[in-house]
Amino acid sequence: MYKWNANITEPQRFLRRKRIGTFSEYKNAFYSGAVLFRSDLKARYRHSFIGWVWVAVPLVLVGFIFLFLRFSGVAGPGESGMTYAAYAFTGLTVWQIFYLSVKIPADAFIQYKKLLLNTRFTVYTLTLFSFLKILFESAIRLIVLLVILLVSGELTLFGVFPGSFSLVCIMAFGLMIGIATAGASALFVDLKLVMESALTVWFFFTPIFYSIPESGKLSALLNLNPMTHLICFCRKMIVLGKTDCLMSSLSTSVIAVCLIPVWISFLKRLKPHII
């Protein structure tokens, strides 16, 4: 039962080291997370004729716009080596995947936090559910991106696999931020709104529709943005088949993957206060 003087008001007790989890917990989380994902997917499109295809429809419509730009001969920004259509459409798709990776965990903990009262539904369950949902929606967006680039003649086939791997890195980075803010967002809706506002500002300080200046304060600011390097890695691998952002992208991804278990452990301690 939640009490006003619960452990959250005593940081030393609240952050005391506990076991991360048992095999039984992981097994139950995998099963219940998969069941929750399947039921959520059915519920979202229960009264729809084309179902989950709606996930791809907005991106397909945007893709047609960029195909029009591509065949209209619009030049790429700066010395990117690619057309503006490929540059902007790839950047927009990658950003959408990152945005979903941040947003889905917070939405999951807000929507399904009452299920945490059930012993079979743990923090691991909602984390796995969030991951499956991110993976599903990202896969659809990746397929649309590859098809649009293939039609426009700007897809580098040998860059598809490393480019797809870079998207996994982006999902890991977004998932880390999403898990880190999920508990606080479930406790205080204001924090969820603050995070969404921060993502909006972050969007405009990420080179999605414009290239990175060679010098100046904006160039320095953009280079401090981890999403700059992640998008650069993915964009150049898929379109050009080469990249110069490998090490910075990998370092960001490794840090994100290492921090995910830490934030999951923090969520376990926060669970009594969420429900």
C-alpha positions as CSV (number, residue, x, y, z in Angstrom):
1,M,0.0,0.0,0.0
2,Y,1.2,3.5,-0.8
3,K,2.1,5.7,2.2
4,W,3.1,9.2,2.3
5,N,6.4,8.2,4.1
6,A,7.2,5.4,1.6
7,N,10.7,4.6,0.6
8,I,10.7,7.2,-2.2
9,T,11.1,9.8,0.5
10,E,14.2,7.9,1.9
11,P,16.7,7.9,-1.0
12,Q,19.2,5.5,0.7
13,R,16.5,2.8,1.2
14,F,14.8,3.5,-2.1
15,L,18.1,3.1,-4.1
16,R,19.3,0.1,-2.0
17,R,20.6,-2.6,-4.3
18,K,18.2,-5.5,-5.0
19,R,18.3,-8.5,-7.3
20,I,17.6,-7.5,-10.9
21,G,15.2,-10.4,-11.5
22,T,14.9,-14.2,-11.6
23,F,14.5,-16.5,-14.6
24,S,10.9,-17.1,-13.6
25,E,10.2,-13.3,-13.7
26,Y,11.8,-13.0,-17.2
27,K,9.8,-16.0,-18.5
28,N,6.5,-14.7,-17.2
29,A,7.4,-11.2,-18.5
30,F,8.1,-12.6,-22.0
31,Y,4.8,-14.5,-22.1
32,S,2.6,-11.7,-20.6
33,G,4.3,-9.0,-22.6
34,A,3.7,-10.9,-25.9
35,V,0.1,-11.5,-24.9
36,L,-0.4,-7.8,-24.0
37,F,1.2,-6.7,-27.3
38,R,-1.1,-9.0,-29.3
39,S,-4.2,-7.8,-27.5
40,D,-3.2,-4.2,-27.8
41,L,-2.6,-4.6,-31.6
42,K,-6.1,-6.1,-32.0
43,A,-7.8,-3.5,-29.9
44,R,-6.2,-0.6,-31.8
45,Y,-7.6,-1.7,-35.2
46,R,-10.6,-3.7,-34.1
47,H,-13.1,-1.6,-36.2
48,S,-10.7,-1.0,-39.1
49,F,-10.8,-2.6,-42.6
50,I,-7.1,-2.4,-43.3
51,G,-5.9,-2.7,-39.6
52,W,-2.3,-2.1,-38.9
53,V,-1.7,-0.9,-42.4
54,W,-2.7,2.5,-41.0
55,V,0.7,2.6,-39.3
56,A,2.3,3.0,-42.7
57,V,-0.3,5.2,-44.4
58,P,1.0,8.6,-43.1
59,L,4.6,7.8,-44.0
60,V,3.6,6.5,-47.5
61,L,1.8,9.8,-48.2
62,V,4.9,11.7,-47.1
63,G,7.0,9.3,-49.2
64,F,5.0,10.3,-52.3
65,I,5.7,13.9,-51.7
66,F,9.4,13.2,-51.5
67,L,9.2,11.1,-54.6
68,F,7.8,14.1,-56.4
69,L,10.7,16.2,-55.1
70,R,13.1,13.5,-56.2
71,F,11.9,13.4,-59.8
72,S,11.5,17.2,-59.9
73,G,15.3,17.4,-59.6
74,V,15.4,19.2,-56.2
75,A,19.1,19.3,-55.1
76,G,20.4,18.0,-51.9
77,P,21.5,20.3,-49.0
78,G,25.2,21.2,-49.0
79,E,27.6,18.5,-50.0
80,S,25.5,15.6,-48.7
81,G,26.0,13.6,-51.9
82,M,22.3,12.7,-52.1
83,T,19.1,14.4,-53.3
84,Y,17.0,16.4,-50.9
85,A,14.2,13.9,-51.2
86,A,16.4,11.1,-49.9
87,Y,18.0,13.3,-47.3
88,A,14.8,14.7,-45.8
89,F,12.7,11.5,-46.1
90,T,15.4,9.3,-44.4
91,G,15.9,11.8,-41.7
92,L,12.2,12.2,-41.0
93,T,11.7,8.4,-40.9
94,V,14.6,7.9,-38.5
95,W,13.3,10.7,-36.2
96,Q,9.8,9.1,-36.1
97,I,11.4,5.8,-35.0
98,F,13.3,7.6,-32.3
99,Y,10.2,9.6,-31.2
100,L,8.2,6.4,-30.9
101,S,10.9,4.7,-28.9
102,V,10.8,7.5,-26.4
103,K,7.0,7.9,-26.3
104,I,5.7,4.3,-26.2
105,P,7.2,3.3,-22.8
106,A,5.7,6.3,-21.1
107,D,2.3,5.7,-22.7
108,A,2.5,2.0,-21.8
109,F,3.1,2.7,-18.1
110,I,0.3,5.3,-18.0
111,Q,-2.2,3.1,-19.8
112,Y,-1.4,-0.2,-18.1
113,K,-0.1,0.8,-14.7
114,K,-3.2,-0.8,-13.0
115,L,-2.1,-4.2,-14.5
116,L,1.0,-4.0,-12.2
117,L,-1.3,-4.9,-9.4
118,N,-1.4,-8.4,-11.0
119,T,1.6,-10.4,-9.9
120,R,2.1,-11.7,-13.5
121,F,2.5,-8.2,-14.8
122,T,5.8,-6.7,-13.8
123,V,7.9,-3.8,-14.9
124,Y,9.6,-6.3,-17.2
125,T,6.3,-7.1,-18.8
126,L,5.6,-3.5,-19.8
127,T,9.2,-3.0,-20.9
128,L,9.0,-6.0,-23.2
129,F,5.6,-4.8,-24.4
130,S,7.0,-1.4,-25.2
131,F,10.0,-3.0,-27.0
132,L,7.7,-5.2,-29.2
133,K,5.5,-2.3,-30.1
134,I,8.5,-0.1,-31.0
135,L,10.0,-3.0,-33.1
136,F,6.7,-3.6,-34.9
137,E,6.0,0.1,-35.8
138,S,9.7,0.7,-36.7
139,A,9.8,-2.3,-39.0
140,I,6.8,-1.0,-40.9
141,R,8.4,2.4,-41.3
142,L,11.8,0.8,-42.3
143,I,10.0,-1.2,-45.1
144,V,8.3,1.9,-46.4
145,L,11.5,3.8,-46.4
146,L,13.4,1.1,-48.3
147,V,10.6,0.8,-50.9
148,I,10.5,4.5,-51.5
149,L,14.3,4.8,-51.8
150,L,14.3,1.7,-54.1
151,V,11.6,3.3,-56.4
152,S,13.5,6.6,-56.5
153,G,16.8,4.7,-57.3
154,E,18.6,5.9,-54.3
155,L,18.9,2.7,-52.2
156,T,22.3,1.2,-51.7
157,L,21.6,-2.5,-51.2
158,F,24.8,-3.4,-49.3
159,G,24.1,-0.5,-46.9
160,V,20.7,-1.9,-45.9
161,F,21.9,-4.2,-43.2
162,P,24.3,-1.8,-41.4
163,G,21.6,0.9,-41.9
164,S,19.0,-1.4,-40.2
165,F,21.5,-2.0,-37.4
166,S,21.8,1.7,-36.9
167,L,18.0,1.9,-36.5
168,V,18.3,-0.7,-33.7
169,C,20.9,1.6,-32.1
170,I,18.4,4.5,-32.4
171,M,15.6,2.4,-30.9
172,A,17.9,1.5,-28.0
173,F,18.8,5.1,-27.4
174,G,15.1,6.1,-27.5
175,L,14.0,3.2,-25.3
176,M,16.6,4.2,-22.7
177,I,15.1,7.7,-22.5
178,G,11.6,6.3,-22.6
179,I,12.2,3.9,-19.7
180,A,14.0,6.6,-17.8
181,T,11.0,9.0,-18.0
182,A,8.2,6.4,-17.9
183,G,7.9,6.1,-14.1
184,A,7.9,9.8,-13.6
185,S,5.4,10.3,-16.4
186,A,3.1,7.8,-14.8
187,L,3.3,9.6,-11.5
188,F,3.0,13.1,-12.9
189,V,1.3,13.8,-16.3
190,D,3.0,17.2,-16.4
191,L,6.4,15.4,-16.8
192,K,5.1,13.6,-19.8
193,L,3.9,16.8,-21.4
194,V,7.3,18.4,-20.6
195,M,9.0,15.5,-22.4
196,E,6.8,15.8,-25.4
197,S,7.6,19.6,-25.6
198,A,11.3,18.8,-25.2
199,L,11.1,16.4,-28.1
200,T,9.5,19.1,-30.2
201,V,12.4,21.5,-29.5
202,W,14.9,18.6,-30.0
203,F,13.4,18.0,-33.5
204,F,14.4,21.5,-34.7
205,F,17.9,21.1,-33.4
206,T,18.5,17.9,-35.3
207,P,19.6,18.0,-39.0
208,I,16.5,16.3,-40.5
209,F,15.6,18.8,-43.2
210,Y,18.8,20.8,-43.2
211,S,22.5,20.1,-43.4
212,I,25.0,20.7,-40.6
213,P,26.9,24.0,-41.0
214,E,30.6,23.7,-41.4
215,S,31.3,26.1,-38.6
216,G,29.7,28.4,-36.1
217,K,27.7,28.0,-32.9
218,L,24.9,26.0,-34.6
219,S,27.4,23.5,-35.9
220,A,28.9,23.0,-32.4
221,L,25.4,22.6,-30.9
222,L,24.3,20.1,-33.6
223,N,27.5,18.1,-33.1
224,L,26.7,17.8,-29.3
225,N,23.4,16.3,-30.2
226,P,23.7,12.5,-30.2
227,M,20.8,12.1,-32.6
228,T,22.8,14.1,-35.2
229,H,25.4,11.3,-35.4
230,L,22.8,8.5,-35.2
231,I,20.8,9.9,-38.1
232,C,24.0,10.7,-40.1
233,F,25.1,7.0,-39.7
234,C,21.7,5.6,-40.8
235,R,21.1,8.1,-43.6
236,K,24.5,7.7,-45.2
237,M,24.7,3.9,-44.9
238,I,21.3,3.3,-46.5
239,V,21.6,5.9,-49.3
240,L,25.3,6.2,-49.9
241,G,26.6,2.9,-48.5
242,K,29.3,4.7,-46.4
243,T,29.5,6.7,-43.3
244,D,31.8,8.8,-41.2
245,C,29.7,8.7,-38.0
246,L,30.4,5.1,-36.9
247,M,32.3,5.6,-33.7
248,S,30.1,8.3,-32.3
249,S,27.0,6.3,-33.0
250,L,28.3,3.1,-31.5
251,S,29.5,4.9,-28.3
252,T,26.0,6.5,-27.9
253,S,24.4,3.1,-28.4
254,V,26.6,1.2,-26.0
255,I,26.0,3.8,-23.3
256,A,22.2,3.5,-23.9
257,V,22.2,-0.3,-23.8
258,C,24.2,-0.2,-20.5
259,L,21.8,2.3,-19.0
260,I,18.6,0.4,-19.9
261,P,18.9,-2.3,-17.0
262,V,19.7,0.6,-14.6
263,W,16.5,2.4,-15.4
264,I,14.5,-0.8,-15.3
265,S,15.9,-1.5,-11.9
266,F,14.9,2.0,-10.9
267,L,11.3,1.4,-12.2
268,K,11.1,-1.7,-10.1
269,R,11.7,0.4,-7.0
270,L,9.2,3.0,-8.2
271,K,6.5,0.5,-8.9
272,P,4.7,0.8,-5.5
273,H,4.3,4.5,-6.1
274,I,3.1,4.2,-9.7
275,I,0.2,2.0,-8.7
